[in-house]
Amino acid sequence: MSTAFLRMMLERGDHEVFHEPFSSIVVQGHTIVGERVATSHDELLKLLEERADDHPVFVKETTEYDYLTTGGDRIPYVGRHTFIVRDPRRVIPSHYAMNPDMVCDEIGYGYQVEIARRVREATGVRPFVVEAEDLLTDARDTVERYCRYAGIPFLPSSLSWQPGDQKVWSRTSQWHRDAAGSSAFQRSDRTYGSTVDNDRFLYECYWHHRPHYNMLRKWARSHAVSAA
């Protein structure tokens, strides 16, 4: 769902879009920003700030890793942060199917909550949280609320697109087959052999992350109520 959201931002055509540059530094030791190479989170932040001085920039990132304690302590102070959250009952089996050697922390809700808390401390307000399921039930209203918060125009035409892989996510394209095959925000009918109901490790991982998910979901619900 987060990759579909990035696909929607690409369809807008008014932002330079970056796909998981912070995790790229963790995994491969560098990431590309324009014509330059960043090899640390702080260097990446500086390059993104430079780009944003010239034109709108959108960064989609996962929270598999703890960026805040590995050189990314400035992250909460750069840009305008928004978060997308989805029921871990759906997320965990999907991640495990792609990465059977995963450790529980890689699911990322704990790291995501910590960044969200730091953003709240830095700004004095709760950051905007999108509940992924809302994109499936009412994409127009959800994206419109997001755009209003982000201070960008809502473009209805961006809610649909042509299917296909995108260069921006080429490093991790095997993770984004559903997004590549989509033409809008749509529910996947993919099923998994191992789930939180039949695998002990996934079950324990689910209950570890559920409190973090519930906190972010509460924030998402509060934004939905205040906008109503």
ChimeraX commands (.cxc) that place a marker at each C-alpha (Angstrom):
marker #1 position 0.00,0.00,0.00 radius 0.5
marker #1 position 2.84,2.40,0.76 radius 0.5
marker #1 position 4.31,1.70,-2.68 radius 0.5
marker #1 position 0.93,2.36,-4.28 radius 0.5
marker #1 position 0.92,5.67,-2.41 radius 0.5
marker #1 position 4.33,6.44,-3.91 radius 0.5
marker #1 position 2.92,5.47,-7.32 radius 0.5
marker #1 position 0.16,8.03,-6.79 radius 0.5
marker #1 position 2.78,10.68,-5.98 radius 0.5
marker #1 position 4.66,9.80,-9.17 radius 0.5
marker #1 position 1.43,10.18,-11.15 radius 0.5
marker #1 position 1.03,13.73,-9.84 radius 0.5
marker #1 position 4.17,14.79,-11.70 radius 0.5
marker #1 position 4.86,17.79,-9.45 radius 0.5
marker #1 position 7.30,16.19,-6.97 radius 0.5
marker #1 position 10.72,14.62,-7.26 radius 0.5
marker #1 position 10.10,11.20,-5.72 radius 0.5
marker #1 position 12.63,9.12,-3.79 radius 0.5
marker #1 position 12.02,5.49,-2.87 radius 0.5
marker #1 position 13.55,4.21,0.39 radius 0.5
marker #1 position 16.85,6.12,0.28 radius 0.5
marker #1 position 17.55,5.65,4.00 radius 0.5
marker #1 position 17.19,1.88,3.84 radius 0.5
marker #1 position 19.36,1.92,0.69 radius 0.5
marker #1 position 22.18,3.34,2.77 radius 0.5
marker #1 position 21.74,0.55,5.34 radius 0.5
marker #1 position 21.53,-2.22,2.73 radius 0.5
marker #1 position 24.04,-1.12,0.09 radius 0.5
marker #1 position 26.01,1.64,1.81 radius 0.5
marker #1 position 24.87,4.47,-0.43 radius 0.5
marker #1 position 21.97,6.06,-2.29 radius 0.5
marker #1 position 21.73,8.37,-5.28 radius 0.5
marker #1 position 20.28,11.88,-5.01 radius 0.5
marker #1 position 20.27,13.53,-8.41 radius 0.5
marker #1 position 23.84,13.30,-9.64 radius 0.5
marker #1 position 25.35,12.88,-6.18 radius 0.5
marker #1 position 25.93,9.94,-3.87 radius 0.5
marker #1 position 25.07,9.93,-0.16 radius 0.5
marker #1 position 26.77,7.40,2.11 radius 0.5
marker #1 position 25.25,8.44,5.46 radius 0.5
marker #1 position 21.82,9.45,6.72 radius 0.5
marker #1 position 23.01,12.93,7.60 radius 0.5
marker #1 position 24.55,13.43,4.16 radius 0.5
marker #1 position 21.30,12.21,2.59 radius 0.5
marker #1 position 19.26,14.69,4.64 radius 0.5
marker #1 position 21.45,17.56,3.50 radius 0.5
marker #1 position 21.12,16.58,-0.16 radius 0.5
marker #1 position 17.34,16.23,0.16 radius 0.5
marker #1 position 17.15,19.68,1.77 radius 0.5
marker #1 position 19.10,21.13,-1.14 radius 0.5
marker #1 position 16.72,19.53,-3.64 radius 0.5
marker #1 position 13.69,20.76,-1.72 radius 0.5
marker #1 position 14.95,24.33,-1.90 radius 0.5
marker #1 position 14.40,24.16,-5.65 radius 0.5
marker #1 position 11.28,22.01,-6.07 radius 0.5
marker #1 position 8.86,19.78,-4.10 radius 0.5
marker #1 position 10.35,16.50,-2.90 radius 0.5
marker #1 position 8.55,13.38,-1.68 radius 0.5
marker #1 position 10.37,10.56,0.13 radius 0.5
marker #1 position 8.78,7.18,0.80 radius 0.5
marker #1 position 10.60,5.13,3.42 radius 0.5
marker #1 position 10.13,1.92,5.36 radius 0.5
marker #1 position 11.02,1.48,9.02 radius 0.5
marker #1 position 12.73,-1.90,8.90 radius 0.5
marker #1 position 15.79,-0.28,10.45 radius 0.5
marker #1 position 16.51,2.09,13.33 radius 0.5
marker #1 position 17.64,5.19,11.47 radius 0.5
marker #1 position 17.48,7.52,14.49 radius 0.5
marker #1 position 20.41,5.87,16.29 radius 0.5
marker #1 position 22.51,5.21,13.18 radius 0.5
marker #1 position 23.20,8.78,12.07 radius 0.5
marker #1 position 19.67,9.90,11.30 radius 0.5
marker #1 position 18.93,11.83,14.49 radius 0.5
marker #1 position 18.01,14.92,12.41 radius 0.5
marker #1 position 15.25,13.08,10.54 radius 0.5
marker #1 position 12.38,14.43,12.71 radius 0.5
marker #1 position 13.51,18.00,12.05 radius 0.5
marker #1 position 13.72,17.83,8.24 radius 0.5
marker #1 position 10.66,18.11,6.02 radius 0.5
marker #1 position 7.02,17.46,6.84 radius 0.5
marker #1 position 6.47,13.94,8.11 radius 0.5
marker #1 position 3.43,11.80,7.43 radius 0.5
marker #1 position 2.97,8.12,8.20 radius 0.5
marker #1 position 1.05,5.24,6.69 radius 0.5
marker #1 position 0.06,2.29,8.85 radius 0.5
marker #1 position -1.63,-1.04,8.11 radius 0.5
marker #1 position -2.92,-3.87,10.25 radius 0.5
marker #1 position 0.13,-6.02,11.12 radius 0.5
marker #1 position -2.03,-9.12,10.65 radius 0.5
marker #1 position -1.74,-8.35,6.92 radius 0.5
marker #1 position 1.77,-6.93,6.89 radius 0.5
marker #1 position 3.65,-9.67,8.76 radius 0.5
marker #1 position 2.76,-12.66,6.52 radius 0.5
marker #1 position 3.51,-10.57,3.43 radius 0.5
marker #1 position 6.93,-9.57,4.74 radius 0.5
marker #1 position 7.73,-13.10,5.92 radius 0.5
marker #1 position 6.89,-14.55,2.52 radius 0.5
marker #1 position 9.52,-12.29,0.96 radius 0.5
marker #1 position 12.03,-12.56,3.81 radius 0.5
marker #1 position 11.75,-15.83,5.76 radius 0.5
marker #1 position 14.94,-14.93,7.68 radius 0.5
marker #1 position 13.38,-11.77,9.10 radius 0.5
marker #1 position 13.67,-10.81,12.73 radius 0.5
marker #1 position 10.63,-9.39,14.48 radius 0.5
marker #1 position 11.94,-5.82,14.80 radius 0.5
marker #1 position 12.21,-5.56,11.00 radius 0.5
marker #1 position 8.43,-5.33,10.75 radius 0.5
marker #1 position 9.13,-1.80,11.90 radius 0.5
marker #1 position 6.16,-0.57,13.92 radius 0.5
marker #1 position 8.36,0.14,16.94 radius 0.5
marker #1 position 10.82,2.19,14.89 radius 0.5
marker #1 position 7.93,3.95,13.16 radius 0.5
marker #1 position 6.33,4.94,16.46 radius 0.5
marker #1 position 9.62,6.29,17.78 radius 0.5
marker #1 position 10.08,8.52,14.72 radius 0.5
marker #1 position 6.46,9.68,15.05 radius 0.5
marker #1 position 7.01,10.54,18.71 radius 0.5
marker #1 position 10.18,12.47,17.89 radius 0.5
marker #1 position 8.34,14.37,15.16 radius 0.5
marker #1 position 5.62,15.29,17.65 radius 0.5
marker #1 position 8.27,16.52,20.10 radius 0.5
marker #1 position 9.97,18.54,17.37 radius 0.5
marker #1 position 6.78,20.15,16.01 radius 0.5
marker #1 position 4.44,20.19,18.99 radius 0.5
marker #1 position 1.66,18.45,17.02 radius 0.5
marker #1 position 0.79,14.89,16.12 radius 0.5
marker #1 position 2.03,14.03,12.62 radius 0.5
marker #1 position -0.57,13.03,10.07 radius 0.5
marker #1 position -1.19,9.27,9.88 radius 0.5
marker #1 position -2.90,7.56,6.93 radius 0.5
marker #1 position -4.58,4.26,7.65 radius 0.5
marker #1 position -3.90,2.07,4.62 radius 0.5
marker #1 position -7.30,0.45,4.77 radius 0.5
marker #1 position -8.89,3.88,4.22 radius 0.5
marker #1 position -7.16,4.05,0.84 radius 0.5
marker #1 position -9.06,0.91,-0.12 radius 0.5
marker #1 position -12.47,2.06,1.08 radius 0.5
marker #1 position -12.35,5.74,0.10 radius 0.5
marker #1 position -9.14,6.71,-1.67 radius 0.5
marker #1 position -10.42,10.08,-2.82 radius 0.5
marker #1 position -11.34,11.33,0.66 radius 0.5
marker #1 position -8.18,9.89,2.24 radius 0.5
marker #1 position -5.82,11.41,-0.32 radius 0.5
marker #1 position -7.71,14.69,-0.24 radius 0.5
marker #1 position -7.23,14.90,3.54 radius 0.5
marker #1 position -3.56,14.03,3.12 radius 0.5
marker #1 position -3.06,16.75,0.53 radius 0.5
marker #1 position -4.82,19.29,2.72 radius 0.5
marker #1 position -2.47,18.49,5.60 radius 0.5
marker #1 position 0.62,18.46,3.36 radius 0.5
marker #1 position -0.30,21.81,1.80 radius 0.5
marker #1 position -0.36,20.50,-1.76 radius 0.5
marker #1 position -3.22,20.58,-4.29 radius 0.5
marker #1 position -5.43,17.53,-4.54 radius 0.5
marker #1 position -5.21,16.08,-8.06 radius 0.5
marker #1 position -8.03,13.58,-8.73 radius 0.5
marker #1 position -6.22,12.36,-11.85 radius 0.5
marker #1 position -3.45,10.93,-9.66 radius 0.5
marker #1 position -5.80,8.31,-8.18 radius 0.5
marker #1 position -5.35,6.06,-11.22 radius 0.5
marker #1 position -2.31,5.17,-13.32 radius 0.5
marker #1 position -0.97,2.78,-15.92 radius 0.5
marker #1 position 0.41,-0.50,-14.51 radius 0.5
marker #1 position 4.13,-1.14,-14.80 radius 0.5
marker #1 position 7.42,-1.22,-12.94 radius 0.5
marker #1 position 8.97,2.11,-12.05 radius 0.5
marker #1 position 12.67,2.95,-12.19 radius 0.5
marker #1 position 12.51,4.64,-8.81 radius 0.5
marker #1 position 11.87,1.30,-7.04 radius 0.5
marker #1 position 14.18,-0.86,-9.21 radius 0.5
marker #1 position 16.45,-1.86,-6.29 radius 0.5
marker #1 position 13.57,-3.62,-4.52 radius 0.5
marker #1 position 11.27,-4.36,-7.46 radius 0.5
marker #1 position 10.65,-7.95,-6.32 radius 0.5
marker #1 position 8.82,-6.51,-3.29 radius 0.5
marker #1 position 6.50,-4.38,-5.39 radius 0.5
marker #1 position 4.82,-6.75,-7.84 radius 0.5
marker #1 position 1.33,-5.91,-6.61 radius 0.5
marker #1 position 2.01,-2.17,-6.91 radius 0.5
marker #1 position 3.53,-2.64,-10.37 radius 0.5
marker #1 position 0.44,-4.53,-11.50 radius 0.5
marker #1 position -2.02,-2.04,-10.05 radius 0.5
marker #1 position -3.81,0.84,-11.73 radius 0.5
marker #1 position -5.29,2.36,-8.54 radius 0.5
marker #1 position -5.50,1.68,-4.82 radius 0.5
marker #1 position -6.89,-1.83,-4.82 radius 0.5
marker #1 position -7.07,-4.78,-2.45 radius 0.5
marker #1 position -4.73,-7.68,-3.11 radius 0.5
marker #1 position -6.19,-11.18,-3.11 radius 0.5
marker #1 position -2.79,-12.71,-2.36 radius 0.5
marker #1 position -2.81,-15.37,0.38 radius 0.5
marker #1 position 0.07,-16.80,2.39 radius 0.5
marker #1 position 0.83,-20.24,3.79 radius 0.5
marker #1 position 2.29,-18.86,7.02 radius 0.5
marker #1 position 0.12,-16.41,8.95 radius 0.5
marker #1 position -0.17,-15.04,12.48 radius 0.5
marker #1 position -2.83,-17.71,13.08 radius 0.5
marker #1 position -0.77,-20.78,12.18 radius 0.5
marker #1 position 2.86,-19.81,12.83 radius 0.5
marker #1 position 4.10,-19.28,16.39 radius 0.5
marker #1 position 6.87,-16.86,15.44 radius 0.5
marker #1 position 4.54,-14.69,13.37 radius 0.5
marker #1 position 1.91,-14.83,16.14 radius 0.5
marker #1 position 4.42,-13.55,18.72 radius 0.5
marker #1 position 5.65,-10.91,16.29 radius 0.5
marker #1 position 2.08,-9.73,15.76 radius 0.5
marker #1 position 1.46,-9.24,19.47 radius 0.5
marker #1 position 4.80,-7.49,19.85 radius 0.5
marker #1 position 3.89,-4.89,17.23 radius 0.5
marker #1 position 0.16,-4.57,17.86 radius 0.5
marker #1 position 0.46,-1.90,20.63 radius 0.5
marker #1 position 2.59,0.29,18.33 radius 0.5
marker #1 position 0.09,-0.17,15.52 radius 0.5
marker #1 position -2.82,0.70,17.81 radius 0.5
marker #1 position -1.15,3.95,18.86 radius 0.5
marker #1 position -0.61,5.06,15.26 radius 0.5
marker #1 position -4.10,3.92,14.30 radius 0.5
marker #1 position -5.50,6.05,17.10 radius 0.5
marker #1 position -3.67,9.04,15.65 radius 0.5
marker #1 position -5.05,8.21,12.19 radius 0.5
marker #1 position -8.60,8.03,13.57 radius 0.5
marker #1 position -8.19,11.37,15.36 radius 0.5
marker #1 position -7.22,13.05,12.09 radius 0.5
marker #1 position -10.21,11.49,10.31 radius 0.5
marker #1 position -12.60,12.75,13.01 radius 0.5
marker #1 position -11.16,16.26,13.06 radius 0.5
marker #1 position -11.50,16.50,9.27 radius 0.5
marker #1 position -15.13,15.32,9.26 radius 0.5
marker link #1:1,2 radius 0.2
marker link #1:2,3 radius 0.2
marker link #1:3,4 radius 0.2
marker link #1:4,5 radius 0.2
marker link #1:5,6 radius 0.2
marker link #1:6,7 radius 0.2
marker link #1:7,8 radius 0.2
marker link #1:8,9 radius 0.2
marker link #1:9,10 radius 0.2
marker link #1:10,11 radius 0.2
marker link #1:11,12 radius 0.2
marker link #1:12,13 radius 0.2
marker link #1:13,14 radius 0.2
marker link #1:14,15 radius 0.2
marker link #1:15,16 radius 0.2
marker link #1:16,17 radius 0.2
marker link #1:17,18 radius 0.2
marker link #1:18,19 radius 0.2
marker link #1:19,20 radius 0.2
marker link #1:20,21 radius 0.2
marker link #1:21,22 radius 0.2
marker link #1:22,23 radius 0.2
marker link #1:23,24 radius 0.2
marker link #1:24,25 radius 0.2
marker link #1:25,26 radius 0.2
marker link #1:26,27 radius 0.2
marker link #1:27,28 radius 0.2
marker link #1:28,29 radius 0.2
marker link #1:29,30 radius 0.2
marker link #1:30,31 radius 0.2
marker link #1:31,32 radius 0.2
marker link #1:32,33 radius 0.2
marker link #1:33,34 radius 0.2
marker link #1:34,35 radius 0.2
marker link #1:35,36 radius 0.2
marker link #1:36,37 radius 0.2
marker link #1:37,38 radius 0.2
marker link #1:38,39 radius 0.2
marker link #1:39,40 radius 0.2
marker link #1:40,41 radius 0.2
marker link #1:41,42 radius 0.2
marker link #1:42,43 radius 0.2
marker link #1:43,44 radius 0.2
marker link #1:44,45 radius 0.2
marker link #1:45,46 radius 0.2
marker link #1:46,47 radius 0.2
marker link #1:47,48 radius 0.2
marker link #1:48,49 radius 0.2
marker link #1:49,50 radius 0.2
marker link #1:50,51 radius 0.2
marker link #1:51,52 radius 0.2
marker link #1:52,53 radius 0.2
marker link #1:53,54 radius 0.2
marker link #1:54,55 radius 0.2
marker link #1:55,56 radius 0.2
marker link #1:56,57 radius 0.2
marker link #1:57,58 radius 0.2
marker link #1:58,59 radius 0.2
marker link #1:59,60 radius 0.2
marker link #1:60,61 radius 0.2
marker link #1:61,62 radius 0.2
marker link #1:62,63 radius 0.2
marker link #1:63,64 radius 0.2
marker link #1:64,65 radius 0.2
marker link #1:65,66 radius 0.2
marker link #1:66,67 radius 0.2
marker link #1:67,68 radius 0.2
marker link #1:68,69 radius 0.2
marker link #1:69,70 radius 0.2
marker link #1:70,71 radius 0.2
marker link #1:71,72 radius 0.2
marker link #1:72,73 radius 0.2
marker link #1:73,74 radius 0.2
marker link #1:74,75 radius 0.2
marker link #1:75,76 radius 0.2
marker link #1:76,77 radius 0.2
marker link #1:77,78 radius 0.2
marker link #1:78,79 radius 0.2
marker link #1:79,80 radius 0.2
marker link #1:80,81 radius 0.2
marker link #1:81,82 radius 0.2
marker link #1:82,83 radius 0.2
marker link #1:83,84 radius 0.2
marker link #1:84,85 radius 0.2
marker link #1:85,86 radius 0.2
marker link #1:86,87 radius 0.2
marker link #1:87,88 radius 0.2
marker link #1:88,89 radius 0.2
marker link #1:89,90 radius 0.2
marker link #1:90,91 radius 0.2
marker link #1:91,92 radius 0.2
marker link #1:92,93 radius 0.2
marker link #1:93,94 radius 0.2
marker link #1:94,95 radius 0.2
marker link #1:95,96 radius 0.2
marker link #1:96,97 radius 0.2
marker link #1:97,98 radius 0.2
marker link #1:98,99 radius 0.2
marker link #1:99,100 radius 0.2
marker link #1:100,101 radius 0.2
marker link #1:101,102 radius 0.2
marker link #1:102,103 radius 0.2
marker link #1:103,104 radius 0.2
marker link #1:104,105 radius 0.2
marker link #1:105,106 radius 0.2
marker link #1:106,107 radius 0.2
marker link #1:107,108 radius 0.2
marker link #1:108,109 radius 0.2
marker link #1:109,110 radius 0.2
marker link #1:110,111 radius 0.2
marker link #1:111,112 radius 0.2
marker link #1:112,113 radius 0.2
marker link #1:113,114 radius 0.2
marker link #1:114,115 radius 0.2
marker link #1:115,116 radius 0.2
marker link #1:116,117 radius 0.2
marker link #1:117,118 radius 0.2
marker link #1:118,119 radius 0.2
marker link #1:119,120 radius 0.2
marker link #1:120,121 radius 0.2
marker link #1:121,122 radius 0.2
marker link #1:122,123 radius 0.2
marker link #1:123,124 radius 0.2
marker link #1:124,125 radius 0.2
marker link #1:125,126 radius 0.2
marker link #1:126,127 radius 0.2
marker link #1:127,128 radius 0.2
marker link #1:128,129 radius 0.2
marker link #1:129,130 radius 0.2
marker link #1:130,131 radius 0.2
marker link #1:131,132 radius 0.2
marker link #1:132,133 radius 0.2
marker link #1:133,134 radius 0.2
marker link #1:134,135 radius 0.2
marker link #1:135,136 radius 0.2
marker link #1:136,137 radius 0.2
marker link #1:137,138 radius 0.2
marker link #1:138,139 radius 0.2
marker link #1:139,140 radius 0.2
marker link #1:140,141 radius 0.2
marker link #1:141,142 radius 0.2
marker link #1:142,143 radius 0.2
marker link #1:143,144 radius 0.2
marker link #1:144,145 radius 0.2
marker link #1:145,146 radius 0.2
marker link #1:146,147 radius 0.2
marker link #1:147,148 radius 0.2
marker link #1:148,149 radius 0.2
marker link #1:149,150 radius 0.2
marker link #1:150,151 radius 0.2
marker link #1:151,152 radius 0.2
marker link #1:152,153 radius 0.2
marker link #1:153,154 radius 0.2
marker link #1:154,155 radius 0.2
marker link #1:155,156 radius 0.2
marker link #1:156,157 radius 0.2
marker link #1:157,158 radius 0.2
marker link #1:158,159 radius 0.2
marker link #1:159,160 radius 0.2
marker link #1:160,161 radius 0.2
marker link #1:161,162 radius 0.2
marker link #1:162,163 radius 0.2
marker link #1:163,164 radius 0.2
marker link #1:164,165 radius 0.2
marker link #1:165,166 radius 0.2
marker link #1:166,167 radius 0.2
marker link #1:167,168 radius 0.2
marker link #1:168,169 radius 0.2
marker link #1:169,170 radius 0.2
marker link #1:170,171 radius 0.2
marker link #1:171,172 radius 0.2
marker link #1:172,173 radius 0.2
marker link #1:173,174 radius 0.2
marker link #1:174,175 radius 0.2
marker link #1:175,176 radius 0.2
marker link #1:176,177 radius 0.2
marker link #1:177,178 radius 0.2
marker link #1:178,179 radius 0.2
marker link #1:179,180 radius 0.2
marker link #1:180,181 radius 0.2
marker link #1:181,182 radius 0.2
marker link #1:182,183 radius 0.2
marker link #1:183,184 radius 0.2
marker link #1:184,185 radius 0.2
marker link #1:185,186 radius 0.2
marker link #1:186,187 radius 0.2
marker link #1:187,188 radius 0.2
marker link #1:188,189 radius 0.2
marker link #1:189,190 radius 0.2
marker link #1:190,191 radius 0.2
marker link #1:191,192 radius 0.2
marker link #1:192,193 radius 0.2
marker link #1:193,194 radius 0.2
marker link #1:194,195 radius 0.2
marker link #1:195,196 radius 0.2
marker link #1:196,197 radius 0.2
marker link #1:197,198 radius 0.2
marker link #1:198,199 radius 0.2
marker link #1:199,200 radius 0.2
marker link #1:200,201 radius 0.2
marker link #1:201,202 radius 0.2
marker link #1:202,203 radius 0.2
marker link #1:203,204 radius 0.2
marker link #1:204,205 radius 0.2
marker link #1:205,206 radius 0.2
marker link #1:206,207 radius 0.2
marker link #1:207,208 radius 0.2
marker link #1:208,209 radius 0.2
marker link #1:209,210 radius 0.2
marker link #1:210,211 radius 0.2
marker link #1:211,212 radius 0.2
marker link #1:212,213 radius 0.2
marker link #1:213,214 radius 0.2
marker link #1:214,215 radius 0.2
marker link #1:215,216 radius 0.2
marker link #1:216,217 radius 0.2
marker link #1:217,218 radius 0.2
marker link #1:218,219 radius 0.2
marker link #1:219,220 radius 0.2
marker link #1:220,221 radius 0.2
marker link #1:221,222 radius 0.2
marker link #1:222,223 radius 0.2
marker link #1:223,224 radius 0.2
marker link #1:224,225 radius 0.2
marker link #1:225,226 radius 0.2
marker link #1:226,227 radius 0.2
marker link #1:227,228 radius 0.2
view
